[in-house]
Amino acid sequence: MNDAPATAANALPKRRRITARSDFQKVYAKGQRYDGRLMAAFLRANNRGNHRIGVTASTKAIGKSVDRNRAKRLLRELFRRNQTEIHPLKRNYDWVLNAKRALLSSTEELRFREFRKIIEQVARSER
């Protein structure tokens, strides 16, 4: 396993991130919720040329800041490494991923399986 930080080539560009609180609130208020054991995903269609991601890990759900930061890193990595599965979706979405406690103790395979299941649910709802 490589513990080096993400290089600029691997990092998501700023235009692919949700940073404004108002954007998060719009996704929560008007978006569709998909629940899993490791994460909750909120999606709202956007009119941009690409998908954007916002990630949260609350103190109540996760705990200490070191664990919250790791959970957010894991969720961003899931999003980044699943671009080939996300790309075929008919619309572009704003994704807000909320970490749950079980995310930290899960295996990489389990995390990917759950995220792909959410993508499949989104694809089904588009039909």
NORKA-V501310 format. One record per pair of residues at least 24 apart in sequence whose ideal C-beta (glycine too) atoms are under 7 Angstrom apart, sorted by the first residue. I is the first residue (numbers start at 1). J is the second residue. D is the distance in Angstrom with one decimal. If there is no record, write none. Layout:
i = <I	I>
j = <J	J>
d = <D	D>
This chain:
i = <12	12	12	16	16	16	17	17	17	18	18	18	18	18	23	23	24	24	27	27	28	32	34	34	36	36	36	37	37	37	38	38	38	38	38	38	39	39	39	39	39	39	39	40	40	41	41	41	42	43	43	43	44	44	45	45	46	46	46	48	49	50	51	51	51	51	52	52	53	53	53	54	55	56	56	57	61	61	61	62	62	67	70	71	71	71	72	74	74	75	78	78	78	82	82	82	85	85	86	89	89	89	90	91>
j = <53	76	80	50	52	53	52	53	54	52	53	54	94	96	54	94	54	96	94	96	96	125	118	121	114	117	118	100	102	114	100	102	103	106	111	114	75	97	98	99	100	103	114	98	100	95	97	118	96	93	95	122	93	94	91	93	92	93	94	92	92	92	86	92	93	95	94	95	79	95	97	96	97	96	98	99	99	100	101	99	101	104	104	99	103	104	99	103	111	99	111	112	115	115	116	119	116	119	119	122	123	126	126	126>
d = <6.8	6.7	5.9	6.1	5.5	6.6	6.2	6.2	6.9	5.0	6.5	3.3	5.8	6.7	6.9	6.6	5.5	5.9	5.0	4.6	6.8	6.8	4.7	5.4	4.5	6.9	6.3	7.0	5.5	6.7	5.6	5.2	4.4	5.5	6.0	5.2	6.5	5.4	6.2	5.9	5.8	6.1	6.8	4.4	6.9	6.3	5.4	5.0	4.3	4.5	5.7	6.1	6.4	5.0	4.8	5.7	5.4	6.2	4.9	5.8	6.9	5.8	5.8	5.3	5.5	6.3	5.0	6.9	4.7	4.8	6.8	4.5	5.1	6.7	5.0	4.0	6.5	5.9	5.9	5.8	6.1	5.9	6.5	3.7	5.3	6.0	6.8	6.1	6.6	5.9	5.9	6.8	4.7	5.9	6.8	6.8	5.9	5.1	6.1	6.2	6.1	6.6	4.9	6.7>
